[in-house]
Amino acid sequence: MHGRCHPRAYVVAVDRATLPTGPFAIQLSAEDPPSGAPEERIRVDADLSIPGAVAAADDIGNDPAPAEPETLRSGDTIEPGYPVTFRMDVRCGIEWLGVLNDVSWRTAVPAGSIKHVPVAWREEVADGVFEVEVTIRTGSPPTATAVANGHKVVYQPAAAPPPACKQR
């Protein structure tokens, strides 16, 4: 059926001699799973490198200690629908969030405002940058929402890249 997720199981054959001694983790790619998707890494708590070894059902499960989420910056890629920690540069205001998923994100700021930073965010700003939680939503139009201290700012795709910041 179109629009529904149909999970599939896959079997991967690996020579036992190449397996690490347990416990170890299995994941789909060399990069850590995206923030908010720890189920993409499976932990195996058995030493399967020994000939004839078999993992019991309770030896296999989600990794209970996924890697700490990293703080992302402009130019990075995130998975839509999952919030991530994003290091935002506000030295020239908040009109431009930056570039995420190869898209420039922009919001409307009050007329005549050059360095408009929400009051709820000002205390967190250090050296012109601070961390917000960003979630990208697909749709019409797509949005990137930045949230910090209970205040949110919604960004939409821009036709042009962010201009160079000329601080005053």
C-alpha positions as CSV (number, residue, x, y, z in Angstrom):
1,M,0.0,0.0,0.0
2,H,1.3,3.4,-0.9
3,G,2.3,5.7,2.0
4,R,2.7,2.9,4.6
5,C,5.9,1.7,6.1
6,H,6.5,-2.0,5.5
7,P,9.5,-3.2,7.6
8,R,11.7,-5.8,6.0
9,A,14.2,-8.1,7.5
10,Y,17.6,-8.7,5.9
11,V,20.2,-11.4,6.4
12,V,23.8,-10.5,6.1
13,A,26.5,-13.2,6.0
14,V,29.8,-12.3,7.6
15,D,32.8,-14.5,8.2
16,R,33.1,-15.1,12.0
17,A,36.8,-14.3,11.9
18,T,35.9,-10.7,10.9
19,L,33.5,-10.2,13.8
20,P,34.7,-8.3,16.9
21,T,34.3,-10.0,20.2
22,G,31.0,-9.0,21.9
23,P,29.4,-6.8,22.8
24,F,29.3,-4.8,19.5
25,A,26.9,-2.7,17.6
26,I,25.5,-3.1,14.1
27,Q,24.3,-0.1,12.0
28,L,23.4,0.6,8.4
29,S,26.1,3.1,7.7
30,A,29.5,4.3,8.9
31,E,28.0,7.5,10.2
32,D,26.1,7.4,13.5
33,P,22.3,7.2,13.2
34,P,20.6,10.5,13.0
35,S,19.5,12.2,16.2
36,G,16.2,10.8,17.3
37,A,16.6,7.4,15.5
38,P,18.6,5.2,18.0
39,E,16.7,2.2,16.7
40,E,19.0,2.3,13.6
41,R,21.8,0.8,15.7
42,I,21.5,-2.7,17.2
43,R,23.6,-4.0,20.1
44,V,24.8,-7.6,20.2
45,D,25.8,-8.7,23.7
46,A,27.3,-12.1,22.6
47,D,30.7,-13.2,21.3
48,L,29.7,-14.5,17.8
49,S,33.3,-14.8,16.7
50,I,33.5,-18.2,18.3
51,P,32.6,-21.1,16.0
52,G,29.1,-22.4,16.7
53,A,28.2,-19.3,18.9
54,V,24.6,-18.2,18.6
55,A,23.0,-15.1,20.2
56,A,20.0,-15.5,22.3
57,A,17.0,-13.2,21.9
58,D,17.9,-11.2,25.0
59,D,21.5,-10.7,23.6
60,I,20.1,-8.5,20.7
61,G,18.4,-5.2,21.1
62,N,18.6,-1.4,20.6
63,D,21.8,0.1,21.7
64,P,21.1,1.4,25.2
65,A,23.8,4.0,25.1
66,P,23.7,5.6,21.6
67,A,26.4,8.1,20.8
68,E,25.8,11.6,22.3
69,P,24.0,13.7,19.7
70,E,26.4,16.2,18.1
71,T,25.8,19.9,17.7
72,L,25.2,20.6,14.1
73,R,26.1,23.7,12.2
74,S,25.1,25.5,9.0
75,G,25.9,23.2,6.0
76,D,25.0,19.9,7.8
77,T,22.2,17.5,7.0
78,I,19.5,16.4,9.3
79,E,16.6,13.9,9.1
80,P,13.2,15.6,8.8
81,G,10.9,15.2,11.7
82,Y,13.7,14.6,14.3
83,P,14.9,17.5,16.5
84,V,18.6,18.2,16.6
85,T,20.9,20.6,18.5
86,F,22.0,23.3,16.2
87,R,24.7,25.9,16.8
88,M,23.2,29.2,15.5
89,D,25.2,32.3,14.7
90,V,23.1,35.4,15.6
91,R,25.8,38.1,15.3
92,C,23.8,39.5,12.4
93,G,20.4,38.7,13.8
94,I,18.1,35.7,13.4
95,E,16.8,36.4,9.9
96,W,18.9,33.5,8.5
97,L,19.1,30.2,10.3
98,G,21.7,28.9,7.9
99,V,21.9,26.1,5.4
100,L,20.5,22.6,6.4
101,N,19.9,19.8,3.9
102,D,21.3,22.0,1.1
103,V,18.5,24.5,1.7
104,S,18.9,28.1,2.9
105,W,16.4,28.9,5.7
106,R,15.1,32.4,6.3
107,T,12.4,34.0,8.5
108,A,10.7,37.4,8.5
109,V,12.0,39.8,11.1
110,P,10.3,43.1,12.2
111,A,10.8,46.0,9.7
112,G,13.9,48.0,10.5
113,S,15.4,45.3,12.8
114,I,19.0,44.5,12.0
115,K,20.0,42.5,15.1
116,H,16.6,41.2,16.3
117,V,17.1,38.4,18.7
118,P,14.1,37.2,20.8
119,V,14.4,38.3,24.5
120,A,14.0,34.6,25.5
121,W,17.2,33.8,23.5
122,R,19.4,36.8,24.5
123,E,20.6,35.4,27.8
124,E,21.9,32.3,26.1
125,V,23.9,34.1,23.4
126,A,27.7,33.9,24.0
127,D,30.1,35.4,21.5
128,G,27.2,35.7,19.0
129,V,26.3,32.0,18.9
130,F,24.1,29.7,20.9
131,E,22.3,26.4,20.7
132,V,18.7,25.9,19.6
133,E,16.7,22.7,18.9
134,V,15.9,22.6,15.2
135,T,13.3,20.4,13.5
136,I,12.7,20.3,9.8
137,R,9.2,19.4,8.6
138,T,8.4,18.5,5.0
139,G,5.2,19.8,3.5
140,S,3.9,22.7,1.6
141,P,5.8,24.8,2.5
142,P,8.6,23.0,4.3
143,T,9.7,24.6,7.6
144,A,12.7,24.6,9.9
145,T,11.7,25.5,13.5
146,A,14.3,26.7,15.9
147,V,13.3,26.5,19.6
148,A,15.1,27.7,22.7
149,N,13.9,28.7,26.2
150,G,10.3,28.1,25.1
151,H,10.5,30.6,22.2
152,K,10.2,29.3,18.6
153,V,11.1,30.9,15.3
154,V,9.8,29.3,12.1
155,Y,12.0,29.5,8.9
156,Q,11.1,28.7,5.3
157,P,13.3,27.9,2.3
158,A,14.9,30.9,0.7
159,A,15.6,31.4,-3.0
160,A,19.2,32.6,-2.4
161,P,21.9,31.6,0.0
162,P,22.4,33.7,3.2
163,P,24.4,36.8,2.6
164,A,27.8,37.3,4.2
165,C,27.4,38.8,7.7
166,K,28.7,42.4,7.9
167,Q,28.7,43.1,11.6
168,R,28.2,46.7,12.7
